[in-house]
């Protein structure tokens, strides 16, 4: 009798998590129920599965609302009915039109209105829902003649009085008003709860026809969904056979480009993979991915194919990836095997500037009815919960900030705050809004509206109303079309090199950047600022500890830097064994044979498969089940137990001692959930090397590209510094030289207008466009005549030095600008002003110091260009030693003066610590460690220069200073201000990069529990 149940997927309305809604039905003995969340089907597939487990008949549908107002309920009789509702809602989502008061003529949908909004004439499939409290109104003649089309309507929205209050809070959040301003129309009735049918049906005993109609709908709604069937687009051509033929042809053509024709190992691998791909019917999936890559190549775009797809030689031959799986001993079974029933997923990266072009191609090629982005459920987060709930209780902004920014134990203890905490706690993990998956795209065989309505977010690509996990459950595997700024660095560098030097670099030829002596020396020393994935302080420190001087070590480093791997202790052990190869024993000969490259440590996910196969004797496909199950990737406990039993039985057959097998299985369990796909690491390593190759050979162009892509571990200032250290001469923006982005002339780097914090972007673009059309600006007056800019915008450009070509000082330019613009509005520009000759003014000579310019730059760019931050210090002391000499001071105390670049928060068992990254006045980077006791007495005080005192520890070639004391050093007074209270405020605008870490402390060395010696028997 429950035809209108809401879960918490009725965003900011329902209060009951889906599983708990079904548990409520079980509690009350309900044998059939409908999930009708508001304007969505997000939960229906999980709902169907969960109901079937509890032997409850699931009905699926939607409650249609418009601007918070109830319209009607739709219940799908079958799959066609769901599709009808999905299409109907999609059309209105896309058009923005309000939902009609009367439902369309659905063919396979039952429609239920309320007594208040029912139309005068009902169609055969339309009914009026009658609440228990409304039965008494049926005595009137107005309603008597419609009883034949009435059904029981008992909505379910909450369970308890507390949840009813929570429902009201959610409604207040949704309507953006305080709780006391809610009206009865804004929230559900107090009776919207589930109860046993025995308590519900007596209300209708005088109207058996209503009960009969309700049962008729329950009996007639038979929406069934077959899980486990692939729903992706089946064929790239017209049939499975044609797909296989085309894939085979492309694979062998690609083979000729990638390998010597007599390479028998590669030939066997191609034949083996083609056979598996065909058996799993995934040829079409490979071809669609190949097609996307071919289009990208035709546009001259660069892409990186990464992830487990790089385990496939077919992907390599097709040009989807650039990793040879034979060279790196990559297991195809990690990507595809006969035990896997769902398609693989390729992760492909493009530059953030080109990704939209790729997306537009996919949507156009495969049809808007068949392509959509995966959705995501954005949950209420800790900070937003307290802010949102506190707002509906009427708390002022100051109190909301305290609640949002502080841990709960530091909150005030008054009654209102306790209520905010209580209801905020209930909302944790509740979905708050739907959003678009960052990269996952679905390409379906049938119209996507057969499964879900679509929404159109501001980015202009439709999204489905379920997330990637539900997508996989119902048969969709996404295509991951990603973007990253690392590719932008590489791509833009290549273009800049050709423009600036006339040299064409074929960066797609990965052989040029895998074994260069100078590149390897940069890598070993951690000189990798700006390079994709290997520029963070942690990664640069790891590279130095490993003295990483070749591609294969970099592949391992890319994996062991991952938080899970480091947390399991593998990173520490790997560093030890790499630097002390004679101080450990391989645990078993198989570990030496299969994991010799990583010193017997399971660094990669493929290593789990290797040990399961070569030590345990399991097929590689079973090894992959083991890996997937242990990393929580969708295998059942039953499947894991079966493989575990097979492992021990097979080990016994091979004659291995049981205690040895037990220890090896324990290691597999320890590492399987943490490890990283080797193909993924290798893909990252290739891109890192491409970046490094460009940085080493074309440093100024590369760093300019990094600056322009606005992305990386550090702020722009650090990359500008690195560009200067690489031989570039840094210039402030100039209206005749600069563009919106940073520009390069030989080794002269002109910062772009985009970096001026107070300049409107439309003005920045207009300067470049006007100059391209009409030529350089002749004077300040000429600029004002041509660019519609006000006095404030002109002042910003003057202060940054953008008119220095005129030969006039900033003060002189300010006077001229004031005379021209103080009483002038740009929108009143007319021909008279344009035709007036340039006036010559007699101006006094007003000198400005270089320090005034530097403080201007800090205000407008956030960092100085005219001098260094060290030149602005009151002290002339520059430290006792320089960073380049630190390795000579192991176990010694040093005092250094340094500029703070970044600090990383790290949890330890004794409290919070930080790792700091700095530069000395020579511009060289070094690192510090700040433990809790030191920080308590000498905390960080924001960006700027500090005097540091600490002890040097050289850990495998990498020096770190453990800080004992530190103090922030004051700048000189800002000479632009006369008032002393203003003379030191600009210094506070100097920035720092702060990284927060949310994880458990890493284990101590004695806790790693990875034996370094063989077991004795």
Residue pairs with C-beta under 8 A, 6 or more apart in sequence:
1 152
1 154
1 197
1 200
1 201
1 211
1 214
1 218
2 25
2 30
2 32
2 33
2 34
2 154
2 156
2 194
3 34
3 36
3 59
3 73
3 75
3 112
3 129
3 151
3 152
3 153
3 154
3 214
3 217
3 218
4 34
4 36
4 63
4 73
4 112
4 129
4 153
4 154
4 155
4 156
5 21
5 33
5 34
5 35
5 36
5 155
5 156
5 194
6 13
6 14
6 16
6 36
6 37
6 38
6 63
6 155
6 156
6 157
7 14
7 16
7 17
7 18
7 21
7 35
7 37
7 43
7 47
8 14
8 15
8 16
8 17
8 18
8 430
8 431
9 18
9 37
9 40
9 42
9 43
9 377
9 431
10 37
10 38
10 40
10 63
10 157
11 38
11 40
11 174
11 431
11 432
11 433
11 434
12 170
12 171
12 173
12 174
12 432
13 38
13 157
13 167
13 170
13 171
13 174
13 188
14 37
14 38
14 157
14 158
14 167
15 157
15 158
15 159
15 163
15 166
15 167
15 170
15 426
16 24
16 156
16 157
16 158
16 159
16 163
17 429
17 430
18 35
18 43
18 46
18 47
18 50
19 50
20 159
21 35
21 156
22 47
22 50
22 51
22 54
22 56
24 156
24 159
24 194
25 33
25 54
25 56
25 194
26 54
26 56
28 194
28 195
28 196
28 197
29 196
29 197
30 56
30 194
30 196
30 197
31 55
31 56
31 57
32 56
32 57
32 58
32 59
32 218
33 51
33 56
33 57
33 58
33 59
34 58
34 59
34 60
34 61
34 75
34 221
35 43
35 44
35 47
35 58
35 59
35 60
35 61
36 61
36 62
36 63
36 73
36 74
36 75
37 43
37 62
37 63
38 62
38 63
38 64
38 65
39 62
39 63
39 64
39 65
39 89
39 453
40 62
40 434
40 453
40 465
41 60
41 62
41 82
41 86
41 451
41 452
41 453
41 465
41 466
42 375
42 377
42 431
42 434
42 465
42 466
42 470
44 58
44 60
45 225
45 227
45 466
45 470
45 473
45 474
46 470
46 473
47 58
47 60
48 58
48 60
48 223
48 225
49 227
49 473
51 57
51 58
52 58
57 218
58 223
59 75
59 76
59 217
59 218
59 221
59 223
60 75
60 76
60 82
60 221
60 223
61 73
61 74
61 75
61 76
61 82
61 85
61 109
61 110
62 73
62 74
62 85
62 89
62 453
63 70
63 72
63 73
63 74
64 70
64 71
64 72
64 73
64 74
64 89
64 99
64 103
65 71
65 99
66 98
66 99
67 98
68 174
68 175
68 186
69 185
70 114
70 117
71 99
71 100
71 101
71 103
71 117
72 103
72 111
72 112
72 113
72 117
73 111
73 112
73 129
74 81
74 85
74 103
74 106
74 109
74 110
74 111
74 112
75 81
75 109
75 110
75 111
75 112
75 217
75 221
76 82
76 84
76 85
76 108
76 109
76 221
76 223
77 108
77 109
77 110
77 220
77 221
77 222
77 223
78 108
78 221
78 222
78 223
78 224
79 223
79 224
79 225
79 450
80 107
80 108
81 106
81 107
81 108
81 109
81 223
82 223
82 450
82 451
83 447
83 449
83 450
84 106
84 107
84 108
84 109
85 106
85 109
85 453
86 449
86 450
86 451
86 452
86 453
86 454
87 449
87 453
88 104
88 106
89 453
90 449
90 453
90 454
90 462
92 98
92 99
93 453
93 454
93 455
93 456
94 454
94 456
94 462
101 117
101 119
102 119
103 109
103 111
103 126
105 123
106 125
109 125
110 125
110 126
110 127
110 217
110 220
110 221
111 123
111 125
111 126
111 127
112 126
112 127
112 128
112 129
112 151
112 153
113 119
113 122
113 126
113 127
113 128
113 129
114 128
114 129
114 153
115 128
115 129
115 130
115 131
115 134
115 137
115 143
118 128
118 146
119 126
122 128
122 146
122 149
126 149
127 149
127 150
127 151
127 213
127 217
128 146
128 149
128 150
128 151
129 150
129 151
129 152
129 153
130 138
130 150
130 151
130 152
130 153
130 204
130 210
131 153
131 154
131 155
131 189
131 191
132 154
132 191
132 200
132 203
132 204
133 191
135 203
135 204
135 206
135 207
137 143
138 144
138 147
138 150
138 207
147 207
147 209
147 210
148 209
148 213
149 213
150 207
150 209
150 210
150 213
151 210
151 213
151 214
151 217
152 200
152 201
152 204
152 210
152 211
152 214
154 191
154 194
154 195
154 200
155 188
155 189
155 192
156 192
156 193
156 194
157 167
157 188
157 192
157 193
158 164
158 166
158 167
158 188
158 192
158 193
159 193
159 194
162 426
163 426
164 190
165 423
166 423
166 426
166 427
167 187
167 188
168 179
168 182
168 187
169 179
169 389
169 392
169 423
170 427
171 182
171 186
171 187
172 178
172 179
172 181
172 182
172 186
172 392
173 388
173 389
173 391
173 392
175 182
175 186
177 392
178 391
178 392
178 393
178 394
179 392
179 393
179 394
180 394
201 211
204 210
204 211
225 474
227 473
227 474
227 475
228 341
228 475
229 475
230 281
230 341
230 342
230 343
230 475
230 477
231 444
231 445
231 446
231 451
231 474
231 475
231 476
232 284
232 285
232 343
232 442
232 443
232 444
232 445
232 475
232 476
232 477
233 284
233 288
233 366
233 370
233 443
233 444
233 445
234 240
234 281
234 284
234 445
235 242
235 243
235 284
236 243
236 246
236 283
236 284
236 287
236 288
236 291
237 243
237 246
237 284
237 287
240 278
240 281
240 283
240 284
243 283
243 284
243 287
244 274
244 278
244 283
246 283
246 287
247 274
247 277
247 283
247 286
247 287
247 314
248 274
250 287
250 290
250 317
250 318
251 270
251 274
251 314
251 317
251 318
252 270
252 317
253 317
254 316
254 317
254 318
254 319
255 266
255 267
255 270
255 317
257 317
258 266
258 316
258 317
258 324
259 266
265 326
266 313
266 326
269 313
269 325
269 326
269 332
270 313
270 314
270 317
272 332
273 312
273 313
273 314
273 332
273 336
274 314
276 332
276 336
276 337
276 338
277 283
277 286
277 314
277 336
279 338
280 336
280 338
280 340
280 341
280 343
282 336
282 343
282 344
285 343
285 344
285 477
286 314
286 315
286 318
286 320
288 366
288 443
288 479
289 315
289 318
289 320
289 346
289 348
289 479
290 318
290 319
290 320
291 365
292 348
292 358
292 361
292 362
292 479
292 481
293 303
293 305
293 318
293 319
293 320
293 348
294 319
295 358
295 361
295 365
296 303
296 350
296 354
296 358
297 319
299 354
299 357
301 350
301 351
301 354
301 357
301 358
301 491
302 350
302 351
302 487
302 490
302 491
302 507
302 508
303 348
303 349
303 350
303 487
304 322
304 348
304 349
304 484
304 487
304 683
304 686
304 687
305 315
305 320
305 321
305 322
305 323
305 346
305 347
305 348
305 683
306 321
306 347
306 348
306 349
306 679
306 680
306 683
306 684
306 687
307 345
307 346
307 347
307 480
307 677
307 679
307 680
307 683
308 334
308 335
308 344
308 345
308 677
308 679
308 680
309 315
309 320
309 321
309 335
309 344
309 345
309 346
309 347
309 679
310 316
310 321
310 323
310 325
310 330
310 679
310 680
310 682
310 683
311 325
311 330
311 331
311 332
311 333
311 334
311 335
311 606
311 677
311 678
311 679
312 321
312 325
312 332
312 335
312 336
312 344
313 324
313 325
313 326
313 332
315 321
315 346
316 322
316 323
316 324
316 325
320 346
320 348
321 679
321 683
322 508
322 510
322 683
322 686
323 330
323 679
323 682
323 683
323 686
325 331
325 332
325 679
328 552
328 555
328 678
328 679
328 682
329 606
330 606
330 678
330 679
330 682
331 606
331 609
331 610
331 620
331 624
333 609
333 620
333 621
333 623
333 624
334 605
334 606
334 609
334 624
334 627
334 677
334 678
334 679
335 344
335 679
336 344
337 620
337 621
337 624
338 621
339 621
339 622
339 624
339 625
340 624
342 472
342 475
342 477
343 477
344 477
345 477
345 478
345 479
345 480
346 479
346 480
347 439
347 480
347 482
347 680
348 479
348 480
348 481
348 482
349 482
349 483
349 484
349 486
349 487
350 358
350 481
350 482
350 483
350 487
351 483
351 484
351 485
351 487
351 488
351 491
351 492
352 483
352 484
352 485
352 487
352 488
352 709
352 711
353 488
354 483
354 491
355 481
355 482
355 483
358 481
359 441
359 461
359 481
362 371
362 441
362 443
362 479
362 481
363 371
363 461
366 443
368 462
369 447
369 448
369 449
370 443
370 444
370 445
370 446
370 447
370 448
371 441
371 442
371 443
371 444
371 448
371 462
372 441
372 442
372 448
372 454
372 461
372 462
372 463
372 464
373 436
373 437
373 440
373 441
373 442
373 461
373 462
373 463
373 464
374 436
374 437
374 440
374 441
374 442
374 463
374 464
374 466
374 467
374 468
374 471
374 478
375 434
375 435
375 436
375 437
375 455
375 463
375 464
375 465
375 466
375 467
376 434
376 435
376 436
376 437
376 467
376 468
377 431
377 432
377 434
377 435
377 467
378 431
378 432
378 433
378 434
378 435
379 428
379 429
379 430
379 431
379 432
380 388
380 427
380 428
380 429
380 430
380 431
380 432
382 428
383 404
383 405
384 404
384 432
385 424
385 427
385 428
386 400
386 403
386 404
386 420
386 421
386 424
387 400
387 403
387 404
389 420
389 423
389 424
389 427
390 399
390 400
390 403
390 417
390 420
391 400
393 416
393 419
393 420
395 403
395 416
395 420
399 412
399 417
402 410
402 411
402 412
403 411
403 417
403 420
408 421
411 417
411 421
434 455
434 463
434 465
435 457
435 463
436 457
436 459
436 461
436 463
437 463
437 467
437 468
437 478
438 482
439 478
439 480
439 481
439 482
439 483
440 468
440 471
440 478
440 479
440 480
441 478
441 479
441 480
441 481
442 448
442 464
442 471
442 476
442 478
442 479
443 479
444 450
444 451
444 476
448 454
448 464
451 464
451 474
452 464
452 465
452 466
453 465
454 462
454 463
454 464
454 465
455 462
455 463
455 465
456 462
456 463
457 463
464 471
466 474
468 478
471 477
471 478
472 634
484 532
484 711
485 709
485 710
485 711
485 712
486 532
486 533
486 687
486 691
486 711
487 532
487 687
488 705
488 708
488 709
488 711
489 530
489 532
489 691
489 694
489 702
489 705
489 706
489 709
489 711
489 712
490 507
490 532
490 687
490 690
490 691
490 694
490 705
491 705
492 705
492 708
492 709
493 507
493 694
493 698
493 701
493 702
493 704
493 705
494 504
494 505
494 507
494 694
496 698
496 701
496 704
496 705
496 744
497 503
497 504
497 505
497 694
497 698
497 701
498 504
498 505
500 700
500 701
500 744
500 745
500 746
501 698
501 701
503 698
505 694
505 698
506 512
507 513
507 690
507 693
507 694
510 686
510 689
510 690
512 693
513 519
513 686
513 689
513 690
513 692
513 693
514 551
514 686
514 689
515 550
515 551
516 693
516 696
518 696
518 697
519 689
519 692
519 693
519 696
520 549
520 550
521 549
522 528
522 692
522 695
522 696
523 534
523 543
523 548
523 549
523 554
523 692
524 543
524 544
524 547
524 548
524 549
525 543
525 544
526 540
526 541
526 543
526 544
526 958
528 534
528 535
528 539
528 540
528 543
528 688
528 691
528 692
528 695
529 535
529 540
529 714
529 718
529 719
529 722
529 925
530 691
530 695
530 702
530 703
530 706
530 712
530 719
530 722
531 688
531 691
531 692
531 695
532 684
532 687
532 688
532 690
532 691
533 539
533 558
533 684
533 687
533 688
534 540
534 543
534 554
534 557
534 558
534 688
534 691
534 692
535 712
535 713
535 714
536 713
537 902
537 904
537 915
537 917
537 927
538 561
538 904
538 915
539 557
539 561
540 925
541 927
541 958
541 960
542 548
542 557
542 560
542 561
542 571
542 575
543 554
543 557
544 956
544 957
544 958
545 575
545 579
545 955
545 956
545 957
545 958
546 553
546 557
546 575
546 578
546 579
546 956
547 579
547 956
547 957
548 554
548 557
551 685
551 689
552 597
553 578
554 685
554 688
554 689
555 678
555 681
555 682
555 685
556 574
556 597
556 598
556 603
556 681
558 676
558 681
558 682
558 684
558 685
558 688
559 565
559 603
559 604
559 675
559 676
559 678
559 680
559 681
560 566
560 570
560 571
560 574
560 603
561 571
562 674
562 676
563 999
564 673
564 674
564 675
564 676
565 571
565 603
565 674
565 675
565 676
566 572
566 1002
567 674
567 999
567 1000
567 1002
567 1003
568 670
568 671
568 674
568 1003
569 1002
569 1003
569 1005
569 1007
569 1008
569 1009
569 1010
570 601
570 602
570 603
570 671
570 674
570 1008
570 1010
572 1002
572 1005
572 1008
573 601
573 1008
573 1010
574 598
574 599
574 601
574 603
575 956
576 583
576 584
577 583
577 584
577 599
577 600
577 601
577 1012
578 599
579 956
581 599
583 1012
584 599
584 600
584 1012
584 1013
585 1012
585 1013
585 1014
586 592
586 595
586 596
586 600
586 1014
587 600
587 663
587 664
587 667
587 1011
587 1014
587 1015
588 615
588 660
588 664
588 1014
590 611
590 614
590 615
591 600
591 611
591 615
592 600
593 614
594 607
594 610
594 611
594 614
595 601
595 602
595 603
595 607
595 610
595 611
598 604
598 607
601 607
601 1010
602 608
602 611
602 667
602 668
602 671
602 672
602 675
603 675
603 676
603 678
604 675
604 676
604 677
604 678
604 681
605 627
605 631
605 672
605 675
605 676
605 677
605 678
606 677
606 678
606 679
607 671
607 675
607 678
608 623
608 626
608 627
608 630
608 668
608 671
608 672
608 675
609 620
609 623
609 624
609 626
609 627
610 623
611 623
611 664
611 668
612 618
612 622
612 623
612 626
612 647
612 668
613 619
613 620
613 623
615 651
615 656
615 664
616 623
616 647
616 650
616 651
616 654
616 661
616 664
617 650
617 651
617 653
617 654
618 626
618 643
618 646
618 647
618 650
622 643
622 646
625 635
625 639
625 640
625 643
626 640
626 643
626 644
626 647
626 668
626 672
627 633
627 672
628 634
628 635
629 635
629 636
629 637
629 639
629 640
629 643
630 640
630 668
630 669
630 672
630 673
631 672
631 673
631 675
632 673
644 665
647 661
647 665
648 658
648 661
648 665
651 658
651 661
652 658
652 661
657 1015
657 1017
659 1015
659 1017
660 1015
660 1017
663 1011
663 1015
667 1010
670 1009
691 702
694 701
694 702
695 702
695 703
695 726
699 723
699 726
699 727
699 728
700 723
700 726
700 727
700 728
700 744
700 747
700 749
701 744
702 726
703 719
703 722
703 723
703 726
703 728
704 723
704 728
704 742
704 743
704 744
704 749
706 712
706 719
706 722
707 716
707 719
707 720
707 723
707 742
707 749
707 751
707 752
708 741
708 742
708 752
710 716
710 754
712 719
713 902
713 993
714 901
714 902
714 993
715 862
715 991
715 993
716 755
716 862
716 863
717 861
717 862
717 863
717 991
718 901
718 902
718 993
720 730
720 749
720 751
720 863
720 865
721 919
721 923
723 730
723 749
724 730
724 923
725 923
727 747
728 744
728 747
728 748
728 749
729 747
729 748
729 749
730 749
730 751
730 865
731 737
731 748
731 749
731 750
731 751
731 865
732 750
732 751
732 800
732 801
732 802
732 804
732 857
732 861
732 865
732 866
733 750
733 751
733 752
733 753
733 755
733 756
733 797
733 800
733 801
733 802
734 750
734 801
734 802
734 804
734 805
735 767
735 771
735 777
735 783
735 797
735 802
735 803
735 805
736 771
736 776
736 777
736 805
737 743
737 745
737 750
738 750
738 751
738 752
738 753
738 767
738 768
738 802
739 752
739 753
739 768
740 752
740 753
740 754
740 761
740 764
740 765
740 768
741 752
741 754
742 749
742 750
742 751
742 752
742 754
742 755
743 749
743 750
743 752
744 750
751 861
751 865
752 764
753 759
753 763
753 764
753 767
753 768
754 761
754 764
755 861
756 764
756 796
756 797
756 800
756 860
756 861
757 860
757 861
757 862
758 792
758 796
758 860
759 793
759 796
759 797
760 793
763 787
763 789
763 793
766 787
766 788
767 787
770 786
770 787
771 777
774 786
777 783
777 786
779 806
779 838
780 794
780 803
780 806
780 808
780 813
780 816
780 817
780 820
781 816
781 820
781 838
781 839
782 838
783 789
783 803
784 794
784 817
784 820
784 821
785 829
785 833
785 834
788 826
788 827
788 829
789 797
789 826
790 821
790 825
790 826
791 817
791 818
791 821
791 822
794 817
794 821
795 814
795 817
796 860
797 803
798 810
798 813
798 814
798 817
799 810
799 856
799 859
799 860
800 856
800 857
800 860
800 861
801 810
801 853
801 856
803 813
806 813
808 816
808 843
809 845
809 846
809 847
809 848
810 848
810 853
810 856
811 846
811 848
812 843
812 845
812 846
815 841
815 843
816 841
816 843
819 841
824 833
849 975
850 866
850 867
851 867
851 871
851 872
851 972
851 975
852 975
852 976
853 866
854 864
854 865
854 866
854 867
854 871
854 872
855 864
855 872
855 974
855 975
855 976
855 986
856 976
857 863
857 864
857 865
857 866
858 864
858 986
858 987
858 989
858 990
859 986
859 989
862 989
862 990
862 991
863 869
863 990
863 991
864 871
864 872
868 921
869 899
869 944
869 945
869 990
870 878
870 897
870 899
870 921
870 945
872 971
872 972
872 987
873 897
873 945
873 969
873 970
873 971
873 972
874 969
874 970
874 971
874 972
875 897
875 947
875 969
877 897
877 947
878 897
878 920
878 921
879 895
879 896
879 897
879 898
879 920
879 921
879 947
879 948
880 894
880 895
880 896
881 889
881 894
881 896
882 920
882 922
882 924
883 896
883 898
883 918
883 919
883 920
883 922
883 924
883 925
883 926
884 922
884 924
886 894
886 926
886 952
886 954
886 959
886 961
887 954
887 957
887 959
889 952
889 959
890 952
890 953
890 954
890 959
891 951
891 952
891 953
892 951
892 952
893 949
893 950
893 951
893 952
893 964
894 949
894 950
894 951
894 952
894 961
895 947
895 948
895 949
896 918
896 920
896 926
896 947
896 948
896 961
897 920
897 921
897 945
897 946
897 947
897 948
897 969
898 918
898 919
898 920
898 926
898 945
898 946
898 948
899 918
899 919
899 920
899 921
899 944
899 945
900 916
900 917
900 918
900 940
900 943
900 944
900 945
900 946
900 992
901 916
901 917
901 918
901 919
901 925
901 992
901 993
902 916
902 917
902 992
902 993
902 994
902 995
903 914
903 915
903 916
903 917
903 930
903 940
903 992
903 993
903 994
903 995
904 914
904 915
904 916
904 994
904 995
904 997
905 912
905 913
905 914
905 994
905 995
905 996
905 997
906 912
906 913
906 914
906 915
906 997
907 997
907 999
907 1000
907 1001
908 931
908 932
908 1001
909 1001
910 931
910 932
911 932
912 932
912 935
913 929
913 930
913 931
913 932
913 935
914 929
914 930
914 935
914 940
915 927
915 928
915 929
915 930
915 960
916 927
916 928
916 929
916 930
916 940
916 963
917 925
917 926
917 927
917 928
918 925
918 926
918 927
918 928
918 946
918 948
919 925
919 926
920 926
926 959
926 961
927 958
927 959
927 960
927 961
928 948
928 950
928 960
928 961
928 962
928 963
929 960
929 961
929 962
929 963
930 938
930 940
930 963
930 966
931 962
931 963
934 962
934 963
934 964
934 965
934 966
937 965
938 963
938 965
938 966
938 967
940 992
941 968
942 968
942 988
942 990
942 992
943 990
943 991
943 992
944 968
944 969
944 971
944 987
944 990
945 968
945 969
946 966
946 967
946 968
946 969
947 966
947 967
947 969
948 961
948 963
948 965
948 966
949 963
949 964
949 965
949 966
950 961
950 962
950 963
950 964
950 965
951 961
951 962
951 964
952 959
952 960
952 961
952 962
953 959
953 960
953 961
953 962
954 960
970 984
970 987
971 984
971 986
971 987
973 980
973 983
973 984
974 982
974 983
974 984
974 985
974 986
974 987
977 983
